[in-house]
Amino acid sequence: MGSHRAEPATRTLPRAARVHHGATGRDHAVPAPVSSAPAATSGRRRRGATRAFGRVGVLGALVAVTVVVPVTQGALADAGSGYATVSDAALPSTVQALTSTPATQLPPASLVTADAALSLRSAAAVSRSADRSPLPDCDGQPHPGGENGAIPDAWLCTLFDGHTRLRADAAVALAQMNEAFVQRFGADLCLSSGYRSLAEQRAVKATRGSLAADPGRSNHGWGLAVDFCSEETSGARWTWLQKNAAVYGFGNPAWAQPGGSGPYERWHWELTKAVAESGFN
């Protein structure tokens, strides 16, 4: 009995994997090329997903900063956790924040005349008198009372010229005015007379006659009047006194002005309010 050997079935390769070799009539199987297109496509998709995720992360961070943080801070402030909210009105302006320069209440220097600017500074100096006295050894107290021409030495203060004296409140006021005068003219006010004792009043009456007050009736005897030198009674200095002396409480009384009830004495100035309140005039 003849035997039949089963021949193995021939594997059919894909058509793209067969190579025909001419005369031999044999086909050799060649591995099919592996395409890289799917892998490249997958890589591009992964990179695109990474970029998209990055964009989402950035947007999420911005939302957290602009929305979540302010809301959280507001919640903390409302909860009384110690955080204080500040209104826009309390915040400094841009210029103040950048320069740390406080705003001033004075008008610009270009809009203020020299005398007006000096008057503003003079008024400010008066308001600072409680913090700094131009006469450190003078208490500046009014010390009302006493006797005309017999004021106790403790109530009197020596002025900036080193010898003229006035009652303490008048002395400090005049010294403040002198500081402003020095800023304007570069020199102290020139004084010819201040407080006069009773004996000094009698001597003046003897030399000046009717032009001088009766002894015991002069406001010099109360330490509330001062006579300026003649150089202060004309020109720019006289104009300055008329414009600025009232800031410090001094005035040329009506009786001493042209047409007044007394002799014309433009050099005679008094601490007006103190004279009126004391009834010495």
C-alpha positions in Angstrom: 0.0 0.0 0.0 1.5 3.1 -1.1 2.0 5.7 1.6 1.2 9.4 1.1 3.3 11.9 3.1 1.2 14.9 3.9 2.9 18.0 2.6 2.8 21.0 4.9 0.5 23.6 3.7 2.3 26.5 2.1 1.9 29.8 4.0 0.7 32.5 1.8 2.5 35.7 2.5 1.0 39.0 1.9 1.3 40.1 -1.6 3.4 43.1 -0.7 5.8 40.8 1.1 6.6 38.5 -2.0 9.6 39.1 -4.3 9.8 37.3 -7.6 13.3 36.3 -8.7 13.1 35.9 -12.4 14.4 32.5 -13.7 14.4 30.6 -10.5 10.8 30.8 -10.3 11.0 31.1 -6.6 9.3 33.6 -4.5 11.1 34.7 -1.3 9.2 36.1 1.6 10.3 39.5 2.8 9.0 41.0 6.0 6.4 43.6 5.4 7.6 47.1 6.2 6.4 48.5 9.4 4.7 51.9 8.9 5.7 54.6 11.4 2.7 56.9 10.7 0.5 55.7 13.6 3.3 56.3 16.1 4.1 59.8 14.8 0.4 60.6 14.9 0.2 59.4 18.5 3.2 61.5 19.5 1.7 64.7 18.0 -1.5 64.0 19.9 0.3 63.6 23.2 2.2 66.9 22.7 -1.0 68.7 21.8 -2.7 67.4 24.9 0.3 68.6 27.0 0.1 72.1 25.5 -3.6 72.3 26.1 -3.2 71.1 29.7 -0.5 73.8 30.2 -2.9 76.5 28.9 -5.6 75.3 31.1 -3.2 75.4 34.1 -2.2 79.0 33.4 -5.8 80.1 33.0 -6.7 78.4 36.2 -3.9 80.2 38.1 -5.0 83.6 36.8 -8.6 82.8 37.9 -7.3 81.9 41.4 -5.3 85.1 41.7 -8.0 87.5 40.4 -11.1 85.9 41.9 -10.3 83.4 44.7 -7.7 85.4 46.6 -9.7 88.7 46.9 -12.8 86.7 47.8 -10.8 84.8 50.5 -9.4 88.0 51.9 -12.8 89.6 52.0 -14.1 86.6 53.9 -11.3 86.8 56.4 -12.0 90.5 57.0 -15.7 89.9 57.4 -15.0 87.1 59.8 -13.1 89.4 62.1 -9.8 87.6 61.7 -7.7 90.8 62.2 -7.5 91.8 58.5 -8.7 95.4 58.0 -10.2 96.6 54.8 -9.1 100.0 53.5 -11.4 102.3 51.6 -10.2 104.0 48.4 -10.5 107.4 50.2 -7.8 106.4 52.7 -5.3 105.3 50.1 -2.6 107.8 49.1 -2.6 109.3 45.6 -0.2 108.0 43.0 2.1 111.0 43.4 2.2 110.6 47.2 2.8 106.9 47.0 5.7 107.4 44.6 7.3 110.4 46.2 6.3 110.0 49.9 5.8 113.7 50.0 2.8 114.9 52.0 0.5 117.4 50.3 0.8 121.0 51.6 -2.1 123.3 52.4 -0.1 126.4 51.3 -0.7 127.7 47.7 2.1 127.3 45.1 4.9 129.7 45.7 4.5 131.1 42.2 1.0 132.4 43.1 2.0 134.1 46.4 3.7 137.5 46.7 6.7 137.8 49.0 4.8 139.7 51.7 1.8 137.3 51.5 4.0 134.3 51.8 5.7 135.8 54.8 2.4 136.5 56.4 1.4 132.9 56.0 4.7 131.8 57.6 4.2 134.3 60.3 0.7 133.0 61.1 2.1 129.5 61.2 4.8 130.7 63.6 2.2 132.1 66.0 0.4 128.7 66.0 3.7 127.0 67.0 4.3 129.4 69.9 3.2 126.7 72.4 5.9 124.4 71.2 8.8 126.8 70.8 9.2 130.2 72.4 11.5 132.9 70.8 12.3 133.9 74.4 13.1 130.7 76.2 13.5 132.3 79.6 10.1 134.1 79.3 6.9 132.3 80.4 4.7 134.4 78.1 2.0 134.7 80.7 -0.2 137.9 80.9 0.2 138.5 84.6 -2.6 141.1 84.8 -2.7 143.6 87.7 0.1 145.3 89.5 0.6 149.0 89.5 1.5 151.2 86.6 5.2 151.9 86.6 5.8 149.3 89.4 5.4 146.0 87.6 7.3 143.2 89.4 10.5 142.2 87.6 9.3 138.6 87.5 6.4 139.7 85.2 8.7 141.4 82.7 10.9 139.8 80.0 14.0 141.3 78.3 13.7 141.4 74.5 16.0 140.4 71.7 18.0 143.7 71.9 19.2 142.8 75.3 17.8 145.7 77.3 14.2 146.7 76.4 11.6 145.0 78.5 7.8 144.2 78.2 5.2 142.3 80.1 5.8 138.6 79.4 2.9 138.1 77.0 3.7 141.3 75.0 7.4 140.3 75.0 6.8 136.9 73.4 4.4 138.3 70.9 6.8 141.0 69.8 9.7 138.5 69.7 7.6 136.3 67.3 7.0 139.3 65.1 10.7 140.1 65.1 11.5 136.6 63.8 9.3 137.2 60.7 10.8 140.7 60.4 14.3 139.3 60.3 13.3 136.8 57.6 12.1 139.7 55.5 14.8 142.4 56.2 17.7 140.4 57.6 17.9 142.5 60.8 16.0 142.9 64.2 13.4 145.5 64.7 14.9 148.6 66.2 13.4 149.5 69.6 13.7 152.8 71.4 11.5 152.2 74.4 9.4 149.6 76.2 8.4 149.3 79.8 8.8 152.5 81.8 8.9 152.7 85.5 7.1 155.5 87.3 10.4 157.4 87.6 11.1 157.0 83.9 7.6 158.3 83.0 8.2 161.4 85.0 11.5 162.0 83.2 9.8 161.7 79.8 7.0 164.0 80.9 9.6 166.6 82.0 11.3 166.6 78.6 8.3 166.2 76.3 5.6 168.0 78.1 2.1 167.6 76.7 3.3 165.1 74.1 3.8 162.6 76.9 1.1 160.8 79.0 0.8 161.8 82.6 3.0 159.6 84.9 1.0 156.5 86.0 -1.3 156.6 83.0 1.0 155.5 80.2 0.7 152.0 78.7 4.4 151.9 78.8 4.0 151.7 82.6 2.0 148.5 82.1 4.6 146.9 79.9 2.2 146.7 77.0 3.6 149.4 74.7 6.7 149.7 72.6 8.3 152.6 70.6 10.1 151.7 67.4 13.1 153.7 66.0 12.3 156.2 63.3 13.8 154.0 60.7 10.9 151.5 61.1 8.3 154.2 60.5 8.9 154.8 56.8 9.4 152.9 53.5 9.2 149.2 53.2 9.6 148.5 56.9 6.7 150.8 57.8 4.5 149.1 55.1 5.5 145.7 56.5 4.5 146.7 60.0 1.1 147.9 58.9 0.4 144.7 57.0 1.8 142.2 59.5 1.8 143.5 63.1 -1.8 142.7 63.7 -1.0 139.0 63.1 1.0 139.1 66.4 -1.6 141.3 68.2 0.2 144.7 67.9 -1.3 147.9 66.5 -0.7 151.6 66.3 -3.6 152.9 68.4 -6.2 155.2 66.9 -5.2 158.1 69.2 -1.6 158.0 67.9 -2.7 158.1 64.2 -3.3 161.3 62.2 -6.5 163.0 63.4 -6.5 160.9 66.6 -7.2 162.2 70.1 -3.5 162.2 71.1 -0.2 163.3 69.6 0.7 161.8 66.3 3.1 158.9 67.1 3.4 156.4 64.4 6.3 154.7 66.3 4.1 153.9 69.3 2.6 150.3 69.1 0.6 148.4 71.7 -0.5 144.8 72.4 -4.1 145.8 71.4 -6.2 143.0 73.0 -4.3 143.1 76.3 -4.8 146.9 76.6 -8.5 146.6 75.8 -9.1 143.7 78.2 -7.3 145.3 81.0 -8.9 148.7 80.6 -5.6 150.4 80.9 -6.1 152.8 78.0 
